[in-house]
Amino acid sequence: MALSKGAAEAAEIVRNYDGPKIRVMEVCGTHTHEIFRLGIRQMLPESIELISGPGCPVCVTPVGYIDEAVMLALEKGVKIFTFGDLIRVPGTKKSLADARSEGAEVQIVYSPMDALDYAKAHPEEEVCFLSVGFETTTPGSVIALRNAISEKVENFSLLTANKIMEPAYLALKGSADAFLYPGHVSTMTGMEVYRKIAKEWQISGVVTGFTTSEIVTALATVVRRVEEVRAGERESFAENCYPAVVTEEGSPAARKLVDKYMEPCDTEWRGLGIIPGSGMKLRDEFSKYDARVRFQLPKVQGKASPACRCGEVLRGLIRPMDCKIYGNACTPEHPVGACMVSSEGACSAYYKYGNTLKMK
């Protein structure tokens, strides 16, 4: 694809950089796959290293959450509605796909509203939507909850594993010189959050879109700004290379809606452990729609396969091929870890594109 004059100049900045190594972490699964698909890794010099971080909501969902969903389906007789990727993520002993093969009712949907519509049409059945994801998808679950309340749907609940990205950046501080911030999430948060963490935590990053021109421009911006940081000209930076979509304020209306029904909580991220204030749970006044409360689920401590190094991949400590079971015991057809299951996972991306692209 032909690049615009500005993007072509940005590409030259990236290709010609030969200074001290710059480590850049993508925290968006779509970025990970697009960078591979577009061949951007092939143009990078050895002095620029791209690291895939925890930008895939399915990948950071802990094993214990899958165990809870399986318990709901098999032991509580609840009909589970979920996005497709989640169904094959292994729990401690089994996945939702395994539970379905044992007779559990598990249905793939594209929206939480699909689950609510089913609940309205089948009031005799208990229906639970598996609410996972970051700031982009959380409003959809909240809208379904709001409608369930207003329409007095009594057989609908949410099993929440919704997450907030901001605290994760603090947990990942030092993992990279700069982040490529997720374009979709940033439409909700706006640039304000990145300016805040740049000022308060000296965490740097650039928001970017998903085309070759947008990603290359963002990488060139990272190169220029990191050089300025290293020269002592600034402490950190937060740049918007996706201004056509991402604004300073984001979507206050969506955030206000979420805040009405949910509140922050400490939550577990696969590979990162418990991150304070990084989760979203239903407020107490809506606990009758909280599947954990509604069905009195016990505390669950899931255990991932000891052979899986997904957690280290998510923290940018290793690349997927550094895991001994990658491409052998763990493949997209027979995944051991969540990073191989999800279409946005780093292991999935490396497996799909790794044989044809230069690894960096």
C-alpha positions, 0 to 999 in steps of 0.5 A: 500500500502506498504511504502518504508523504507524512507516513513515508517520512515516518517510515524512514525515521523508523527504518533509519533509527540506529540509537540505543534500543527502544522497547515498545509494548502494544497493549491492544490485541488488534494492534498485535495482529495488524502489525504482523499482518501488515508486515510492519515488523519486517521494516523495523531495525534491530534497535526497535523492539515490539513487545506484545502486552496484555491487550487481549481481554480474553487473554488476561481473564484468569483461570478462576473466572472460567472455573466459575462459569463452568460451575454455573453451567454444570452445577447451577444449571444456568444457561451461559451466553458468551463471546466466542473466544472465551468458550475454548479458554482452559479452566483448571480442569475444563473449558466451557467447550468441555462443559458443553460436551457434558451437557451444559448449555453454552451459547455464543453471542455477539452482544449481551443484548442477545442474552437479554432477549433470550432471557425475556423469551424464556423466563423459566430459564436462568440466563447469565452473560459472561461480561469480560473486556475493557472500557470498550465493551463494558458499556454494552453489558451495562446497557443490557443490565439497565434494560433488564432492570427497567423491563423487570427481567428477573432471570438475567445476570452477569458474571463480571470480569470487566477491567480498566486499563489505567492501573495496568499501565502502572503495574507494567511500568518499566516493561517498555520505553513506551506503550502503543495505547489501544485505539478502541479503548481510547475512544472511551477514556480519551487522552486525559488518562494518558496525560495523567499517567505521563505526569504522575507516573512518568509513563509514556505512550502514543495512541494510534489507529490500525492502518500501516500509516497510523501505526508507522506514524505512531512508531516514529513519534515514539522514536522522536519522543524517547530520544527527547526523554533520553536527552533530558528534554522531557520526562515523559509523553502522551501523544495522540496519533489517532485524532480523527477518532480519539478526543481529549475527553473520550466519551463522558456519557459512556463512563457516566453510564458505567459508573451508575451501575458498576464500581472499581474493585481489585481484580486478578489479571492472568499473568499480572496477579491482583491489580488494585482498582483495575476491575469493575463490579456491579454496585451492591444495589444491583447484586441480584443481577450479580451471578456470584451473589445470585448463585452463591458461588464460592471463592475460586482459585484457578490453577493454570497449566504449569507448562503454559507461560502465557503470563510471562508473554502478557508481561512482555518477559518472553516471546511466545516461541520461548515457551516450550509447548508453543507450536507443539502441545499448544496450537490454535486447534489444541490450545493450552493457554488463553493467548493461543485461544483468542483471535487477539492473543499474542501466541495466536498472532505469532503462530499465524504469521511467524513462519512468514515474517521476520521476528523482532 
